């Protein structure tokens, strides 16, 4: 498929520094950062991250819609002293926080698990912690509508001799479900990287590594038995899907990296609800290497990604039309990688590792770019109503931070 690609450069002078005061949170006088955020129906944000001192523990906090801290906690989860949240999501009166040990690196010592907290007080209603059997690497997580938490990755009992198998872990409330692995054939290594929970199954994206070559895929598994329902490979040499999204019609979009000639470009792939490959395209940026950090589906139809480009990991955003017939990429060499992306039904927003936030329309044109004093790093974004909520770290890189922006103009509400 021929791809029409446009490249644009964001002008740094578009950024406007405004005065405002985000909510800084320091729970144990350690170094806190928040990497996951969700918002309830009253516009109250909940964040999860880590508090790092001599060990690293899960840190959680909640604020009012006006930016007043309601409660905050640090929770000892991993006996090895390493914790890294994969998900923070509110359903009703319960906040679910999924976490992994050892920050996703293959390990025999890291733990993994799921916390359930009462949204009113932050008190723990259930806590599931599981030891690693062999080597485990977790990368993606989701929460089903019934509250079941799923995380995916890859595992092996022996790094040197046994290939990696794709791994699916489920946590019903309150007890953890059965751990299942999907092995490769022969010398194949299978890596699951992201997951979406459907009423009748789990859809995952990832790649198979065999004899030094990578083949990307999207696959669906039965939620009750983990039986494979369909498996669709993504065309191209050396494809590495890492992010997954779903549109309003139930089609699945995957994005990640793909080797093209002498560099690495990003790509989009679209698969129907029954696993038929509908389209696939690369976003060509000659002479540079790009990678994907986050993905969203704008307005229920248009895929958008953020990440980094070039040797300096410059700010990078790309979009595609719903049929993937046309793509557009945007870079800003003056600012570091874009880490998070969120959409409001019409437009989308991307944040950077320098605290910069930009609003785009569905085809990647810029509405505003804002830099706010005191905001250091933004790791996650979520839209709610006319507000954009961000989780990250303050400008002094000592405290966790929650902030709220006006989507119309990017002003810092708090």
C-alpha positions, 0 to 999 in steps of 0.5 A: 500500500502506498503511503502519503506522508507529510512531515511538519515541524512544531515551532518552539515559540508556540509554547507559552509559559503560564503561571499556575500551581499543579498539585505536588505530592510527597508522601514519605519525603522520598522521590515520588513520581506518578505514571498512571492516572484515571478520573471518576465521574465527579472529575476527581483524579486518582494516580499511581506511581512509585516512591523511591528511597532505599527501596521502591514501593507503589505510591497512590493518591487521590485529589478533588476536582479542584486540586486538593489532596484527598488522600495518599499512601505508599504500599509495600508490594514487592518484597524485593523492594521494586515496584512499577505500576502498569495500570490505575483505573476507577470503576464505581467505588474501587480503584484498581492498581496493577503493578510489576516488579523489576520495571519489566526486566526479565527477573526471577526475584520480582513480584507482580500483583493487583491492588484494590483500594476504596476510592473514598479513603484509599484503604486496601480492600484486596491485595494479590501478590504473586511470585515469579515462576522462572523469568517474567517480563510484563508490559501491558495491562487492562481492566475489564468492565466487570473489574477483572484485571489482566496483564500480559508479557512473556515468561520462560523458566530458563533464559539460556535454554527455553524460548519465551512464551506469551503470558496472560495473567488474570485477577478477578476480585478478590482472588487471582485467576489462573496463570496461562502461557502460550508457547511458541513452536520450536525455537520461537520466542513469543512476546505479548506487549499490550492487551484489550479486554473484550466481553468474549475475549482478550485481544493482544498484540506482540511479536514472534522472534525466530532465528533473529527475525521478528514477525508482528501479530494481533491475536484473540484469546478466549477469556475463560479458557485462553484458547486462541480464537484467531491469530493475524500476522502483520506484513513487513520485515522486522515488525514490533507491535507494542501498542493496541487500540480499538475503534467504535466499530470494533476494529483493532489498531496496532502500532509500534516499530518496523525496520525499513532499509537502514532505519526504523519507522513507526507503523499502523495496522488495522484488523477487523473484529474477526481477525482479518487484516484490513490495512497496514502502512508505515510512517516514513521519516527518512534517515531517522529512527522512531519508536512508539510510547503511547497510542489512542483512537481519536473520535472512535476512528482515527489512530494517533501515536506519540513517541520519539524520533532521531538520535536525540529522542526528539518529540514525535507524534503521528496520525493516520486516516481510519483506512490508513491510506494517509499518514502525517508525522510531526516532530519537534527537535527542541523537545524530548520524547512524547510519553503520553497521549489522550483524546477527547472525542474530537482532538488529541493531546500529547505530553513530553518528558520536559512537561510540554503539552500540545493539542492536535486535531485528528489529522495532526494539526496543532491548536496550542502548545504549552509549557507550565512552570513547575511541571517536570515530566508528564508520564500519563494523560486522561481527558474528562469533559473539558479538562485534561489531567496529567500525572508525572513529576514536578520540576524539581524532580522530587515530588509526584505531581497531578495537574489539570489543564483547560482543553480549550487553551491549555491553561493550567487550572491547577 
